Every structure is written in C-alpha cells, then in structure tokens.
Amino acid sequence: MYAVISPEEIKLPAGSVVKLPGTWQEYQTLCLSRGDGSIPRIKYRSGEVLLMSPLPKHGRDASLIADIIKVLLDWTGREYDSFTPVTMGLPEQSAIEPDYCFYINHWQAVSGKERIDWRKDPPPDLVLEIDVTSYSDILDYLPYRVPEVWLFRQQQLLIYQLQGDEYQVKSQSQYFPEVNLADVVARCLEIAYQRNTSAAIRDLKHQLAVF
C-alpha cells in the first residue's frame, strides 16, 4: 500500500511514519481531512507535521498498560479520570495525541468537562505513550508540563518525571512508589502474549490481593 497525504485524503500503511514541513494551519487541515477517527495519529511541533499509522501491537500494548494503571489506581483507592483518544494542543506551538491521559491529583479540575483548554486547565497527571515506530519524543510533553510520562519502547517501560524544565528517567512512579512497575508490566505482557489481556489483568489483581 502506498501513502496518500492531501487535504482531501490521508492513507498510510500500518507502521509507517511520515514527517513533513508544515504550518499550524496545514496541521489543522490534515486533522479535518482525517475526520472523527484517530488514525493516523497526527502531531505538530516546530514547523513540522508528523503522521503515524499504528501497528496492532501498539493498540494492544496501550490497552494492557492502561488497564494496569487503572488496576493500580483502584488498588490504592485513588479517584481518577482517564481519556483516550485525546488531542493536546497549544495553537501555533504544539499538538500531540498520547495513547492515554490520566487525571489523578487534579481529576476534579476536569470533571464533567467536554473540552479541556490546554492553556488554562491543568495537564494530565500521568500520560501513557507507546512507541513502536520511533514516533514518540518525550520533549513533546514539555510545553504542557505533564508531571509524569510513561513511555513504553522496545518492551521496556521508561518512567519520565518533570524536574524543573526537563524530564528525567526514574525507577519508580510518584503515584505507585511501592510497586516495581518494570516487573509488573513485564509479567502482564508475558501473560497477555501467551494467553490474553484478561488473564494478565486477573493475575495482577491476584498478586495485589496478596501484596
């Protein structure tokens, strides 16, 4: 399959990434061309537009790790809101589409809102991004000052936390400091790929019950 990118139509082979020079207005035109769907993913940064058509593995891993986060949040008794798909945008500056956004400490600030103003409302407390095609860049989240970003790349979970004006890799999440997330994610992935996602989540719930 060949790629087609125009104001009238967008078609990308699965797993492909395309980078083009472009303005904010051209980014918006491509989003309109895509319509109400979420594929391909489109982001804007520093005068360029990037498009990515995810592989099935991308969606499977995103769904599983998001489920892990939800189970851990329930286990800790925390209230939260989560969103997917979602576009985070700062006009003329940046636009990104993370796999999942979680509001944990600030869920009340967005409760009941149909739209989030990324210039005024607080950013998500936690963002999940799956990178199968080298499309993701942690620096994309700096303009929004997201406190913590989980980037899953090459079967490894990288936990980035905002420290001043930069992101630093940490071994633990500030939201689940008592949990070895690398082991949890690795175990869940192994079970999910050997059997299915529901088996992995049931196993995680069992492990937490005896933690």
C-alpha positions as a printed Julia matrix, in Angstrom:
211×3 Matrix{Float64}:
   0.0     0.0    0.0
   1.26    3.48  -0.86
   0.92    6.65   1.22
  -1.53    9.41   0.31
  -1.45   12.7    2.23
  -3.6    15.54   0.96
  -6.28   17.93   2.27
  -8.85   15.55   0.79
  -7.47   12.16   1.84
  -4.95   10.52   4.16
  -3.83    6.91   3.74
  -0.77    5.41   5.39
   0.44    1.79   5.52
   0.34    0.34   9.03
   3.56    1.01  10.9
   4.63    3.95   8.75
   5.77    7.36   9.98
   5.83   10.45   7.77
   7.45   13.76   8.67
   6.58   16.87   6.64
   7.37   20.57   6.91
   4.13   22.34   7.76
   2.37   25.2    9.46
  -0.2    25.1   12.23
  -2.88   25.78   9.63
  -1.72   22.85   7.5
  -1.77   20.62  10.58
  -5.38   21.65  11.24
  -6.31   20.92   7.62
  -4.9    17.39   7.89
  -6.86   16.83  11.11
 -10.04   17.86   9.29
  -9.14   15.51   6.44
  -8.79   12.65   8.93
 -12.29   13.3   10.23
 -13.57   11.88  13.51
 -11.21    8.9   13.52
  -7.97    8.64  15.47
  -5.87    7.03  12.72
  -3.41    8.1   11.56
  -2.02    9.84  14.61
  -1.02   13.41  13.8
   1.16   15.8   15.77
   2.63   19.24  15.25
   5.89   20.68  16.53
   8.28   23.46  15.5
   7.06   23.93  11.94
   6.64   20.26  11.1
   3.8    17.76  10.95
   4.27   14.09  11.81
   1.84   11.32  10.91
   1.92    7.73  12.16
  -0.26    4.74  11.37
  -0.01    2.35  14.35
   0.5    -1.39  14.18
  -1.9    -3.73  16.04
   0.82   -4.27  18.67
   0.62   -0.56  19.51
  -3.04   -0.71  20.42
  -2.71   -3.99  22.31
   0.16   -2.75  24.47
  -1.55    0.61  25.09
  -4.76   -1.08  26.22
  -2.91   -3.5   28.52
  -0.7    -0.91  30.23
  -3.63    1.48  30.63
  -5.54   -1.36  32.31
  -2.55   -1.93  34.59
  -2.63    1.74  35.61
  -6.36    1.56  36.33
  -5.96   -1.57  38.45
  -3.16    0.06  40.44
  -5.2     3.24  40.94
  -8.15    1.18  42.19
  -5.82   -0.83  44.42
  -4.53    2.37  46.05
  -8.09    3.67  46.44
  -7.47    6.77  44.34
 -10.07    8.56  42.27
  -9.16    9.44  38.71
 -10.36   10.26  35.22
  -8.85    8.84  32.05
  -9.13    9.82  28.41
  -8.42    8.17  25.05
  -8.13    9.22  22.32
  -7.3    12.81  23.17
  -5.54   15.66  21.38
  -3.48   18.05  23.46
  -2.94   21.3   21.59
  -1.37   24.72  22.06
  -2.19   26.82  18.96
   0.8    27.62  16.73
   3.11   25.76  19.13
   2.33   22.09  19.64
  -0.21   19.32  19.23
   0.17   15.72  20.41
  -2.05   12.67  20.76
  -0.95   10.46  23.67
  -2.34    6.97  23.97
  -3.89    7.64  27.4
  -4.18   10.58  29.78
  -4.86   10.15  33.49
  -6.0    12.85  35.86
  -5.21   11.66  39.38
  -4.4    14.59  41.66
  -6.35   17.02  39.5
  -9.34   14.96  38.37
 -11.75   17.49  39.89
 -10.38   20.23  37.62
 -11.66   18.42  34.51
 -14.62   16.53  35.95
 -17.64   16.85  33.67
 -15.83   18.93  31.05
 -16.47   18.12  27.41
 -13.41   20.13  26.32
 -10.11   20.86  28.03
  -8.34   24.16  27.48
  -4.68   23.18  27.49
  -3.67   26.82  28.01
  -5.68   27.17  31.24
  -6.62   23.77  32.64
  -4.03   21.64  34.44
  -2.24   18.99  32.35
  -2.85   15.28  32.94
  -1.0    13.95  35.97
   0.12   10.89  34.02
   0.4    10.23  30.29
   0.98    6.88  28.6
   2.72    6.71  25.24
   3.51    3.54  23.29
   6.37    3.83  20.82
   6.62    1.03  18.28
   7.69    3.13  15.27
  10.11    5.71  16.79
   7.37    8.34  16.59
   7.32    9.39  20.22
   9.51   12.06  21.79
   9.43   12.88  25.49
  10.23   16.51  24.69
   6.79   16.84  23.07
   5.32   16.99  26.59
   7.48   19.83  27.89
   5.15   22.64  26.7
   2.31   21.07  28.7
   4.42   20.33  31.79
   2.93   16.87  32.32
   4.33   15.7   35.69
   4.9    12.08  34.65
   5.08   10.29  31.31
   5.27    6.53  30.82
   6.97    5.72  27.53
   6.88    2.06  26.51
   9.59    1.42  23.94
  11.31   -1.81  22.85
   9.5    -3.81  25.52
  10.82   -1.5   28.24
   8.86    0.91  30.42
  10.59    4.25  30.84
   9.2     6.5   33.58
   9.9    10.17  32.98
   9.24   12.8   35.64
   9.35   16.53  35.14
  12.21   18.08  37.08
  12.28   21.84  36.53
  12.44   22.32  32.75
  13.46   18.81  31.76
  12.36   15.21  32.02
  14.46   12.7   33.92
  14.16    8.92  33.91
  13.14    7.47  37.28
  12.98    3.91  38.54
   9.62    4.36  40.29
   6.39    6.22  39.67
   5.43    9.0   42.05
   1.9     7.58  42.01
   2.87    3.97  42.83
   6.17    4.26  44.74
   5.76    0.89  46.43
   5.28   -1.04  43.17
   8.07   -2.44  40.98
   6.45   -1.35  37.72
   9.09   -2.9   35.46
   8.33   -6.34  36.92
   4.56   -5.78  36.88
   4.5    -4.7   33.24
   6.87   -7.47  32.14
   4.77  -10.14  33.87
   1.5    -8.8   32.46
   2.93   -8.62  28.95
   4.22  -12.18  29.17
   0.82  -13.49  30.25
  -1.05  -11.34  27.73
   1.05  -12.56  24.81
   0.93  -16.19  25.95
  -2.82  -16.11  26.64
  -4.72  -12.78  26.57
  -5.13   -9.42  28.25
  -7.91  -10.5   30.6
  -5.73  -13.3   32.01
  -2.92  -10.8   32.61
  -5.2    -8.4   34.47
  -6.75  -11.18  36.58
  -3.24  -12.3   37.55
  -2.27   -8.74  38.51
  -5.33   -8.36  40.71
  -4.47  -11.65  42.41
  -0.88  -10.56  43.01
  -2.03   -7.27  44.52
  -4.53   -9.0   46.77
  -1.71  -10.86  48.49
   0.8    -7.98  48.31
